Amino acid sequence: MKYCLHCDWSVGESDGLTATERSREALEHHVETGHAVDSSESMVRPDVPSLAASTLVADLLGSPE
Ligand SMILES: [Zn+2]
């Protein structure tokens, strides 16, 4: 699927478009909004791994003496 890095826009195989059509949709979204569109092989929108992020924060905050 292709998805926007700035808003909720996305287009995937479940939308019934061909790869060419999805690429065109992504380009149109970029042209219309100036948003950056990224693509992923997965069917779901990738998220920042919250577990890793919270672990990192804990490491920064919890430095034992
Ligand atoms: Zn967007």
N, CA, C, O and the ligand as a Tripos MOL2 file, in Angstrom:
@<TRIPOS>MOLECULE
protein
  261   259    66     0     0
PROTEIN
NO_CHARGES

@<TRIPOS>ATOM
      1 N           0.8290   -1.1890    0.0000 N.3       1 MET1
      2 CA          0.0000    0.0000    0.0000 C.3       1 MET1
      3 C           0.8710    1.2510    0.0000 C.2       1 MET1
      4 O           2.0610    1.2170    0.3160 O.2       1 MET1
      5 N           0.2370    2.3340   -0.3620 N.am      2 LYS2
      6 CA          0.9130    3.6240   -0.2690 C.3       2 LYS2
      7 C           0.1720    4.4650    0.7680 C.2       2 LYS2
      8 O          -1.0530    4.4010    0.8780 O.2       2 LYS2
      9 N           0.9270    5.2440    1.5170 N.am      3 TYR3
     10 CA          0.3000    6.0260    2.5720 C.3       3 TYR3
     11 C           1.0150    7.3540    2.7350 C.2       3 TYR3
     12 O           2.1890    7.5020    2.3980 O.2       3 TYR3
     13 N           0.2720    8.3150    3.2620 N.am      4 CYS4
     14 CA          0.8200    9.6500    3.4510 C.3       4 CYS4
     15 C           1.5030    9.7470    4.8010 C.2       4 CYS4
     16 O           1.0290    9.1890    5.7910 O.2       4 CYS4
     17 N           2.6220   10.4600    4.8350 N.am      5 LEU5
     18 CA          3.3450   10.6430    6.0850 C.3       5 LEU5
     19 C           2.7660   11.7850    6.9070 C.2       5 LEU5
     20 O           3.1560   11.9760    8.0590 O.2       5 LEU5
     21 N           1.8270   12.5550    6.3230 N.am      6 HIS6
     22 CA          1.3500   13.7780    6.9840 C.3       6 HIS6
     23 C          -0.1270   13.7440    7.3370 C.2       6 HIS6
     24 O          -0.5610   14.4910    8.2130 O.2       6 HIS6
     25 N          -0.9070   12.9020    6.6810 N.am      7 CYS7
     26 CA         -2.3240   12.8170    6.9870 C.3       7 CYS7
     27 C          -2.7700   11.3580    6.8610 C.2       7 CYS7
     28 O          -1.9370   10.4650    6.7060 O.2       7 CYS7
     29 N          -4.0550   11.1210    6.9260 N.am      8 ASP8
     30 CA         -4.5700    9.7570    6.9490 C.3       8 ASP8
     31 C          -4.7460    9.1550    5.5630 C.2       8 ASP8
     32 O          -5.2760    8.0510    5.4340 O.2       8 ASP8
     33 N          -4.3140    9.8570    4.5320 N.am      9 TRP9
     34 CA         -4.4860    9.3540    3.1690 C.3       9 TRP9
     35 C          -3.6970    8.0640    2.9890 C.2       9 TRP9
     36 O          -2.5500    7.9430    3.4180 O.2       9 TRP9
     37 N          -4.3510    7.1050    2.3390 N.am     10 SER10
     38 CA         -3.6440    5.8820    1.9650 C.3      10 SER10
     39 C          -4.4220    5.1930    0.8610 C.2      10 SER10
     40 O          -5.6250    5.4020    0.7100 O.2      10 SER10
     41 N          -3.7340    4.3800    0.1010 N.am     11 VAL11
     42 CA         -4.3900    3.5780   -0.9190 C.3      11 VAL11
     43 C          -3.6930    2.2240   -0.9520 C.2      11 VAL11
     44 O          -2.4650    2.1310   -0.9760 O.2      11 VAL11
     45 N          -4.5080    1.1900   -0.9510 N.am     12 GLY12
     46 CA         -3.9380   -0.1510   -0.9160 C.3      12 GLY12
     47 C          -4.6300   -1.0660   -1.9000 C.2      12 GLY12
     48 O          -5.5280   -0.6520   -2.6340 O.2      12 GLY12
     49 N          -4.2070   -2.3010   -1.9060 N.am     13 GLU13
     50 CA         -4.7650   -3.2660   -2.8450 C.3      13 GLU13
     51 C          -6.2500   -3.4950   -2.6020 C.2      13 GLU13
     52 O          -6.9890   -3.8520   -3.5190 O.2      13 GLU13
     53 N          -6.6850   -3.2870   -1.3540 N.am     14 SER14
     54 CA         -8.1000   -3.4840   -1.0310 C.3      14 SER14
     55 C          -8.9780   -2.4050   -1.6540 C.2      14 SER14
     56 O         -10.2030   -2.5330   -1.6570 O.2      14 SER14
     57 N          -8.3700   -1.3400   -2.1810 N.am     15 ASP15
     58 CA         -9.1450   -0.2850   -2.8280 C.3      15 ASP15
     59 C          -9.4840   -0.6280   -4.2780 C.2      15 ASP15
     60 O         -10.2070    0.1210   -4.9350 O.2      15 ASP15
     61 N          -8.9730   -1.7440   -4.7800 N.am     16 GLY16
     62 CA         -9.3490   -2.2220   -6.0940 C.3      16 GLY16
     63 C          -8.6580   -1.5180   -7.2470 C.2      16 GLY16
     64 O          -9.1220   -1.5870   -8.3850 O.2      16 GLY16
     65 N          -7.5670   -0.8500   -6.9680 N.am     17 LEU17
     66 CA         -6.8290   -0.1580   -8.0210 C.3      17 LEU17
     67 C          -5.6100   -0.9880   -8.4250 C.2      17 LEU17
     68 O          -5.0930   -1.7830   -7.6400 O.2      17 LEU17
     69 N          -5.1710   -0.7880   -9.6450 N.am     18 THR18
     70 CA         -3.9490   -1.4460  -10.0750 C.3      18 THR18
     71 C          -2.7480   -0.7120   -9.4940 C.2      18 THR18
     72 O          -2.8770    0.3970   -8.9740 O.2      18 THR18
     73 N          -1.5940   -1.3310   -9.5860 N.am     19 ALA19
     74 CA         -0.3760   -0.7030   -9.0650 C.3      19 ALA19
     75 C          -0.1410    0.6450   -9.7450 C.2      19 ALA19
     76 O           0.2710    1.6130   -9.1050 O.2      19 ALA19
     77 N          -0.4050    0.6940  -11.0400 N.am     20 THR20
     78 CA         -0.2250    1.9430  -11.7810 C.3      20 THR20
     79 C          -1.1770    3.0180  -11.2760 C.2      20 THR20
     80 O          -0.7910    4.1750  -11.1050 O.2      20 THR20
     81 N          -2.4360    2.6210  -11.0390 N.am     21 GLU21
     82 CA         -3.4280    3.5700  -10.5430 C.3      21 GLU21
     83 C          -3.0820    4.0580   -9.1430 C.2      21 GLU21
     84 O          -3.2770    5.2290   -8.8190 O.2      21 GLU21
     85 N          -2.5700    3.1540   -8.3210 N.am     22 ARG22
     86 CA         -2.1820    3.5560   -6.9630 C.3      22 ARG22
     87 C          -1.0280    4.5490   -7.0110 C.2      22 ARG22
     88 O          -0.9930    5.5110   -6.2440 O.2      22 ARG22
     89 N          -0.0890    4.3090   -7.9150 N.am     23 SER23
     90 CA          1.0340    5.2320   -8.0490 C.3      23 SER23
     91 C           0.5460    6.6020   -8.4980 C.2      23 SER23
     92 O           1.0450    7.6280   -8.0360 O.2      23 SER23
     93 N          -0.4330    6.6130   -9.4030 N.am     24 ARG24
     94 CA         -0.9720    7.8790   -9.8850 C.3      24 ARG24
     95 C          -1.7280    8.6050   -8.7730 C.2      24 ARG24
     96 O          -1.6230    9.8240   -8.6340 O.2      24 ARG24
     97 N          -2.4830    7.8550   -7.9910 N.am     25 GLU25
     98 CA         -3.1940    8.4500   -6.8620 C.3      25 GLU25
     99 C          -2.2110    9.0720   -5.8770 C.2      25 GLU25
    100 O          -2.4380   10.1690   -5.3660 O.2      25 GLU25
    101 N          -1.1260    8.3670   -5.6200 N.am     26 ALA26
    102 CA         -0.1150    8.8660   -4.6900 C.3      26 ALA26
    103 C           0.5120   10.1460   -5.2260 C.2      26 ALA26
    104 O           0.7300   11.1010   -4.4800 O.2      26 ALA26
    105 N           0.7990   10.1580   -6.5130 N.am     27 LEU27
    106 CA          1.3930   11.3400   -7.1210 C.3      27 LEU27
    107 C           0.4230   12.5230   -7.0610 C.2      27 LEU27
    108 O           0.8200   13.6530   -6.7760 O.2      27 LEU27
    109 N          -0.8330   12.2470   -7.3300 N.am     28 GLU28
    110 CA         -1.8440   13.3160   -7.2780 C.3      28 GLU28
    111 C          -1.9700   13.8740   -5.8670 C.2      28 GLU28
    112 O          -2.1010   15.0840   -5.6830 O.2      28 GLU28
    113 N          -1.9310   13.0010   -4.8770 N.am     29 HIS29
    114 CA         -2.0190   13.4710   -3.4950 C.3      29 HIS29
    115 C          -0.8180   14.3580   -3.1800 C.2      29 HIS29
    116 O          -0.9640   15.3980   -2.5380 O.2      29 HIS29
    117 N           0.3470   13.9590   -3.6230 N.am     30 HIS30
    118 CA          1.5560   14.7420   -3.3820 C.3      30 HIS30
    119 C           1.4530   16.1060   -4.0620 C.2      30 HIS30
    120 O           1.8030   17.1280   -3.4720 O.2      30 HIS30
    121 N           0.9750   16.1140   -5.2910 N.am     31 VAL31
    122 CA          0.8830   17.3640   -6.0450 C.3      31 VAL31
    123 C          -0.1410   18.2970   -5.4050 C.2      31 VAL31
    124 O           0.0830   19.5030   -5.2990 O.2      31 VAL31
    125 N          -1.2820   17.7190   -4.9760 N.am     32 GLU32
    126 CA         -2.3650   18.5370   -4.4250 C.3      32 GLU32
    127 C          -2.0310   19.0940   -3.0480 C.2      32 GLU32
    128 O          -2.4210   20.2140   -2.7180 O.2      32 GLU32
    129 N          -1.3150   18.3220   -2.2470 N.am     33 THR33
    130 CA         -1.1180   18.6850   -0.8430 C.3      33 THR33
    131 C           0.3200   19.0110   -0.4930 C.2      33 THR33
    132 O           0.5740   19.6750    0.5130 O.2      33 THR33
    133 N           1.2720   18.5580   -1.3060 N.am     34 GLY34
    134 CA          2.6720   18.7160   -0.9510 C.3      34 GLY34
    135 C           3.1370   17.7170    0.0890 C.2      34 GLY34
    136 O           4.2580   17.8010    0.5930 O.2      34 GLY34
    137 N           2.2700   16.7750    0.4040 N.am     35 HIS35
    138 CA          2.6200   15.7600    1.3980 C.3      35 HIS35
    139 C           3.5500   14.7170    0.8010 C.2      35 HIS35
    140 O           3.5380   14.4580   -0.4030 O.2      35 HIS35
    141 N           4.3480   14.1300    1.6670 N.am     36 ALA36
    142 CA          5.2140   13.0430    1.2460 C.3      36 ALA36
    143 C           4.4530   11.7280    1.3680 C.2      36 ALA36
    144 O           3.8510   11.4380    2.4020 O.2      36 ALA36
    145 N           4.4880   10.9410    0.3030 N.am     37 VAL37
    146 CA          3.8070    9.6460    0.2960 C.3      37 VAL37
    147 C           4.8590    8.5530    0.2930 C.2      37 VAL37
    148 O           5.7830    8.5570   -0.5190 O.2      37 VAL37
    149 N           4.7000    7.6250    1.2110 N.am     38 ASP38
    150 CA          5.6180    6.4940    1.2880 C.3      38 ASP38
    151 C           4.8620    5.2270    0.9130 C.2      38 ASP38
    152 O           3.6330    5.2240    0.8560 O.2      38 ASP38
    153 N           5.5770    4.1820    0.6650 N.am     39 SER39
    154 CA          4.9180    2.9320    0.3130 C.3      39 SER39
    155 C           5.4530    1.8080    1.1720 C.2      39 SER39
    156 O           6.5780    1.8570    1.6680 O.2      39 SER39
    157 N           4.6300    0.8030    1.3340 N.am     40 SER40
    158 CA          5.0010   -0.3510    2.1300 C.3      40 SER40
    159 C           4.4400   -1.5950    1.4780 C.2      40 SER40
    160 O           3.3750   -1.5590    0.8610 O.2      40 SER40
    161 N           5.1560   -2.6920    1.6170 N.am     41 GLU41
    162 CA          4.6680   -3.9520    1.0610 C.3      41 GLU41
    163 C           3.5610   -4.5360    1.9170 C.2      41 GLU41
    164 O           2.7840   -5.3670    1.4460 O.2      41 GLU41
    165 N           3.4800   -4.1120    3.1640 N.am     42 SER42
    166 CA          2.4830   -4.6800    4.0650 C.3      42 SER42
    167 C           1.1140   -4.0760    3.7900 C.2      42 SER42
    168 O           0.9950   -3.0440    3.1290 O.2      42 SER42
    169 N           0.0890   -4.7350    4.3050 N.am     43 MET43
    170 CA         -1.2770   -4.2880    4.0720 C.3      43 MET43
    171 C          -1.7290   -3.2600    5.1030 C.2      43 MET43
    172 O          -2.7830   -2.6430    4.9490 O.2      43 MET43
    173 N          -0.9550   -3.0810    6.1230 N.am     44 VAL44
    174 CA         -1.3500   -2.1620    7.1830 C.3      44 VAL44
    175 C          -0.3740   -0.9980    7.2450 C.2      44 VAL44
    176 O           0.7900   -1.1100    6.8590 O.2      44 VAL44
    177 N          -0.8750    0.1050    7.7330 N.am     45 ARG45
    178 CA         -0.0550    1.2890    7.8760 C.3      45 ARG45
    179 C           0.9810    1.0570    8.9800 C.2      45 ARG45
    180 O           0.6200    0.7770   10.1230 O.2      45 ARG45
    181 N           2.2520    1.1740    8.6400 N.am     46 PRO46
    182 CA          3.2730    0.9470    9.6700 C.3      46 PRO46
    183 C           3.2570    2.0500   10.7170 C.2      46 PRO46
    184 O           3.0870    3.2250   10.3930 O.2      46 PRO46
    185 N           3.4330    1.6700   11.9540 N.am     47 ASP47
    186 CA          3.4490    2.6350   13.0450 C.3      47 ASP47
    187 C           4.8080    2.5930   13.7280 C.2      47 ASP47
    188 O           5.5550    1.6210   13.6100 O.2      47 ASP47
    189 N           5.1020    3.6430   14.4280 N.am     48 VAL48
    190 CA          6.2940    3.6240   15.2620 C.3      48 VAL48
    191 C           6.1040    2.5510   16.3250 C.2      48 VAL48
    192 O           5.0800    2.5280   17.0080 O.2      48 VAL48
    193 N           7.0570    1.6870   16.4660 N.am     49 PRO49
    194 CA          6.9210    0.6290   17.4890 C.3      49 PRO49
    195 C           6.8810    1.2370   18.8730 C.2      49 PRO49
    196 O           7.9060    1.6490   19.4180 O.2      49 PRO49
    197 N           5.6580    1.2900   19.4470 N.am     50 SER50
    198 CA          5.4650    1.9810   20.7130 C.3      50 SER50
    199 C           6.2380    1.3080   21.8390 C.2      50 SER50
    200 O           6.7130    1.9760   22.7570 O.2      50 SER50
    201 N           6.3600    0.0060   21.7700 N.am     51 LEU51
    202 CA          7.0820   -0.7030   22.8240 C.3      51 LEU51
    203 C           8.5390   -0.2680   22.8500 C.2      51 LEU51
    204 O           9.0900    0.0140   23.9140 O.2      51 LEU51
    205 N           9.1600   -0.2150   21.6830 N.am     52 ALA52
    206 CA         10.5540    0.1950   21.6170 C.3      52 ALA52
    207 C          10.7130    1.6450   22.0610 C.2      52 ALA52
    208 O          11.6860    1.9930   22.7290 O.2      52 ALA52
    209 N           9.7410    2.4970   21.6820 N.am     53 ALA53
    210 CA          9.8230    3.9070   22.0430 C.3      53 ALA53
    211 C           9.7220    4.0760   23.5550 C.2      53 ALA53
    212 O          10.4970    4.8270   24.1470 O.2      53 ALA53
    213 N           8.7720    3.3820   24.1840 N.am     54 SER54
    214 CA          8.6080    3.5230   25.6290 C.3      54 SER54
    215 C           9.8070    2.9450   26.3620 C.2      54 SER54
    216 O          10.2010    3.4380   27.4190 O.2      54 SER54
    217 N          10.3780    1.9010   25.7930 N.am     55 THR55
    218 CA         11.5700    1.3210   26.4080 C.3      55 THR55
    219 C          12.7250    2.3080   26.3630 C.2      55 THR55
    220 O          13.4950    2.4280   27.3160 O.2      55 THR55
    221 N          12.8340    3.0090   25.2460 N.am     56 LEU56
    222 CA         13.9030    3.9920   25.0990 C.3      56 LEU56
    223 C          13.7350    5.1160   26.1300 C.2      56 LEU56
    224 O          14.7010    5.5310   26.7700 O.2      56 LEU56
    225 N          12.4830    5.6070   26.2830 N.am     57 VAL57
    226 CA         12.2130    6.6560   27.2600 C.3      57 VAL57
    227 C          12.5600    6.1710   28.6650 C.2      57 VAL57
    228 O          13.1770    6.8940   29.4470 O.2      57 VAL57
    229 N          12.1610    4.9480   28.9730 N.am     58 ALA58
    230 CA         12.4540    4.3870   30.2920 C.3      58 ALA58
    231 C          13.9580    4.3240   30.5280 C.2      58 ALA58
    232 O          14.4360    4.5850   31.6320 O.2      58 ALA58
    233 N          14.6860    3.9780   29.4920 N.am     59 ASP59
    234 CA         16.1350    3.9160   29.6250 C.3      59 ASP59
    235 C          16.7240    5.2910   29.9150 C.2      59 ASP59
    236 O          17.6670    5.4330   30.6930 O.2      59 ASP59
    237 N          16.1340    6.3150   29.2590 N.am     60 LEU60
    238 CA         16.6550    7.6660   29.4400 C.3      60 LEU60
    239 C          16.3140    8.2200   30.8140 C.2      60 LEU60
    240 O          17.1160    8.9300   31.4220 O.2      60 LEU60
    241 N          15.1070    7.8900   31.3070 N.am     61 LEU61
    242 CA         14.6370    8.4600   32.5690 C.3      61 LEU61
    243 C          15.1490    7.6740   33.7790 C.2      61 LEU61
    244 O          15.4260    8.2370   34.8380 O.2      61 LEU61
    245 N          15.2640    6.3860   33.5940 N.am     62 GLY62
    246 CA         15.5350    5.5390   34.7470 C.3      62 GLY62
    247 C          16.9820    5.0970   34.8400 C.2      62 GLY62
    248 O          17.2490    3.8960   34.8720 O.2      62 GLY62
    249 N          17.9010    6.0060   34.8840 N.am     63 SER63
    250 CA         19.2950    5.6310   35.0190 C.3      63 SER63
    251 C          19.6310    5.4200   36.4890 C.2      63 SER63
    252 O          19.7630    6.3800   37.2480 O.2      63 SER63
    253 N          19.7670    4.1730   36.8810 N.am     64 PRO64
    254 CA         20.0350    3.8880   38.3060 C.3      64 PRO64
    255 C          21.4140    4.3740   38.7250 C.2      64 PRO64
    256 O          22.3890    4.2560   37.9830 O.2      64 PRO64
    257 N          21.4700    4.9010   39.8870 N.am     65 GLU65
    258 CA         22.7510    5.4270   40.3890 C.3      65 GLU65
    259 C          23.6710    4.2810   40.7860 C.2      65 GLU65
    260 O          24.7940    4.5170   41.2310 O.2      65 GLU65
    261 ZN         -1.4820   13.6990    2.9350 Zn       66 ZN66
@<TRIPOS>BOND
     1     1     2 1
     2     2     3 1
     3     3     4 2
     4     3     5 am
     5     5     6 1
     6     6     7 1
     7     7     8 2
     8     7     9 am
     9     9    10 1
    10    10    11 1
    11    11    12 2
    12    11    13 am
    13    13    14 1
    14    14    15 1
    15    15    16 2
    16    15    17 am
    17    17    18 1
    18    18    19 1
    19    19    20 2
    20    19    21 am
    21    21    22 1
    22    22    23 1
    23    23    24 2
    24    23    25 am
    25    25    26 1
    26    26    27 1
    27    27    28 2
    28    27    29 am
    29    29    30 1
    30    30    31 1
    31    31    32 2
    32    31    33 am
    33    33    34 1
    34    34    35 1
    35    35    36 2
    36    35    37 am
    37    37    38 1
    38    38    39 1
    39    39    40 2
    40    39    41 am
    41    41    42 1
    42    42    43 1
    43    43    44 2
    44    43    45 am
    45    45    46 1
    46    46    47 1
    47    47    48 2
    48    47    49 am
    49    49    50 1
    50    50    51 1
    51    51    52 2
    52    51    53 am
    53    53    54 1
    54    54    55 1
    55    55    56 2
    56    55    57 am
    57    57    58 1
    58    58    59 1
    59    59    60 2
    60    59    61 am
    61    61    62 1
    62    62    63 1
    63    63    64 2
    64    63    65 am
    65    65    66 1
    66    66    67 1
    67    67    68 2
    68    67    69 am
    69    69    70 1
    70    70    71 1
    71    71    72 2
    72    71    73 am
    73    73    74 1
    74    74    75 1
    75    75    76 2
    76    75    77 am
    77    77    78 1
    78    78    79 1
    79    79    80 2
    80    79    81 am
    81    81    82 1
    82    82    83 1
    83    83    84 2
    84    83    85 am
    85    85    86 1
    86    86    87 1
    87    87    88 2
    88    87    89 am
    89    89    90 1
    90    90    91 1
    91    91    92 2
    92    91    93 am
    93    93    94 1
    94    94    95 1
    95    95    96 2
    96    95    97 am
    97    97    98 1
    98    98    99 1
    99    99   100 2
   100    99   101 am
   101   101   102 1
   102   102   103 1
   103   103   104 2
   104   103   105 am
   105   105   106 1
   106   106   107 1
   107   107   108 2
   108   107   109 am
   109   109   110 1
   110   110   111 1
   111   111   112 2
   112   111   113 am
   113   113   114 1
   114   114   115 1
   115   115   116 2
   116   115   117 am
   117   117   118 1
   118   118   119 1
   119   119   120 2
   120   119   121 am
   121   121   122 1
   122   122   123 1
   123   123   124 2
   124   123   125 am
   125   125   126 1
   126   126   127 1
   127   127   128 2
   128   127   129 am
   129   129   130 1
   130   130   131 1
   131   131   132 2
   132   131   133 am
   133   133   134 1
   134   134   135 1
   135   135   136 2
   136   135   137 am
   137   137   138 1
   138   138   139 1
   139   139   140 2
   140   139   141 am
   141   141   142 1
   142   142   143 1
   143   143   144 2
   144   143   145 am
   145   145   146 1
   146   146   147 1
   147   147   148 2
   148   147   149 am
   149   149   150 1
   150   150   151 1
   151   151   152 2
   152   151   153 am
   153   153   154 1
   154   154   155 1
   155   155   156 2
   156   155   157 am
   157   157   158 1
   158   158   159 1
   159   159   160 2
   160   159   161 am
   161   161   162 1
   162   162   163 1
   163   163   164 2
   164   163   165 am
   165   165   166 1
   166   166   167 1
   167   167   168 2
   168   167   169 am
   169   169   170 1
   170   170   171 1
   171   171   172 2
   172   171   173 am
   173   173   174 1
   174   174   175 1
   175   175   176 2
   176   175   177 am
   177   177   178 1
   178   178   179 1
   179   179   180 2
   180   179   181 am
   181   181   182 1
   182   182   183 1
   183   183   184 2
   184   183   185 am
   185   185   186 1
   186   186   187 1
   187   187   188 2
   188   187   189 am
   189   189   190 1
   190   190   191 1
   191   191   192 2
   192   191   193 am
   193   193   194 1
   194   194   195 1
   195   195   196 2
   196   195   197 am
   197   197   198 1
   198   198   199 1
   199   199   200 2
   200   199   201 am
   201   201   202 1
   202   202   203 1
   203   203   204 2
   204   203   205 am
   205   205   206 1
   206   206   207 1
   207   207   208 2
   208   207   209 am
   209   209   210 1
   210   210   211 1
   211   211   212 2
   212   211   213 am
   213   213   214 1
   214   214   215 1
   215   215   216 2
   216   215   217 am
   217   217   218 1
   218   218   219 1
   219   219   220 2
   220   219   221 am
   221   221   222 1
   222   222   223 1
   223   223   224 2
   224   223   225 am
   225   225   226 1
   226   226   227 1
   227   227   228 2
   228   227   229 am
   229   229   230 1
   230   230   231 1
   231   231   232 2
   232   231   233 am
   233   233   234 1
   234   234   235 1
   235   235   236 2
   236   235   237 am
   237   237   238 1
   238   238   239 1
   239   239   240 2
   240   239   241 am
   241   241   242 1
   242   242   243 1
   243   243   244 2
   244   243   245 am
   245   245   246 1
   246   246   247 1
   247   247   248 2
   248   247   249 am
   249   249   250 1
   250   250   251 1
   251   251   252 2
   252   251   253 am
   253   253   254 1
   254   254   255 1
   255   255   256 2
   256   255   257 am
   257   257   258 1
   258   258   259 1
   259   259   260 2
@<TRIPOS>SUBSTRUCTURE
     1 MET1         2 RESIDUE 1 A MET
     2 LYS2         6 RESIDUE 1 A LYS
     3 TYR3        10 RESIDUE 1 A TYR
     4 CYS4        14 RESIDUE 1 A CYS
     5 LEU5        18 RESIDUE 1 A LEU
     6 HIS6        22 RESIDUE 1 A HIS
     7 CYS7        26 RESIDUE 1 A CYS
     8 ASP8        30 RESIDUE 1 A ASP
     9 TRP9        34 RESIDUE 1 A TRP
    10 SER10       38 RESIDUE 1 A SER
    11 VAL11       42 RESIDUE 1 A VAL
    12 GLY12       46 RESIDUE 1 A GLY
    13 GLU13       50 RESIDUE 1 A GLU
    14 SER14       54 RESIDUE 1 A SER
    15 ASP15       58 RESIDUE 1 A ASP
    16 GLY16       62 RESIDUE 1 A GLY
    17 LEU17       66 RESIDUE 1 A LEU
    18 THR18       70 RESIDUE 1 A THR
    19 ALA19       74 RESIDUE 1 A ALA
    20 THR20       78 RESIDUE 1 A THR
    21 GLU21       82 RESIDUE 1 A GLU
    22 ARG22       86 RESIDUE 1 A ARG
    23 SER23       90 RESIDUE 1 A SER
    24 ARG24       94 RESIDUE 1 A ARG
    25 GLU25       98 RESIDUE 1 A GLU
    26 ALA26      102 RESIDUE 1 A ALA
    27 LEU27      106 RESIDUE 1 A LEU
    28 GLU28      110 RESIDUE 1 A GLU
    29 HIS29      114 RESIDUE 1 A HIS
    30 HIS30      118 RESIDUE 1 A HIS
    31 VAL31      122 RESIDUE 1 A VAL
    32 GLU32      126 RESIDUE 1 A GLU
    33 THR33      130 RESIDUE 1 A THR
    34 GLY34      134 RESIDUE 1 A GLY
    35 HIS35      138 RESIDUE 1 A HIS
    36 ALA36      142 RESIDUE 1 A ALA
    37 VAL37      146 RESIDUE 1 A VAL
    38 ASP38      150 RESIDUE 1 A ASP
    39 SER39      154 RESIDUE 1 A SER
    40 SER40      158 RESIDUE 1 A SER
    41 GLU41      162 RESIDUE 1 A GLU
    42 SER42      166 RESIDUE 1 A SER
    43 MET43      170 RESIDUE 1 A MET
    44 VAL44      174 RESIDUE 1 A VAL
    45 ARG45      178 RESIDUE 1 A ARG
    46 PRO46      182 RESIDUE 1 A PRO
    47 ASP47      186 RESIDUE 1 A ASP
    48 VAL48      190 RESIDUE 1 A VAL
    49 PRO49      194 RESIDUE 1 A PRO
    50 SER50      198 RESIDUE 1 A SER
    51 LEU51      202 RESIDUE 1 A LEU
    52 ALA52      206 RESIDUE 1 A ALA
    53 ALA53      210 RESIDUE 1 A ALA
    54 SER54      214 RESIDUE 1 A SER
    55 THR55      218 RESIDUE 1 A THR
    56 LEU56      222 RESIDUE 1 A LEU
    57 VAL57      226 RESIDUE 1 A VAL
    58 ALA58      230 RESIDUE 1 A ALA
    59 ASP59      234 RESIDUE 1 A ASP
    60 LEU60      238 RESIDUE 1 A LEU
    61 LEU61      242 RESIDUE 1 A LEU
    62 GLY62      246 RESIDUE 1 A GLY
    63 SER63      250 RESIDUE 1 A SER
    64 PRO64      254 RESIDUE 1 A PRO
    65 GLU65      258 RESIDUE 1 A GLU
    66 ZN66       261 GROUP 0 **** ****
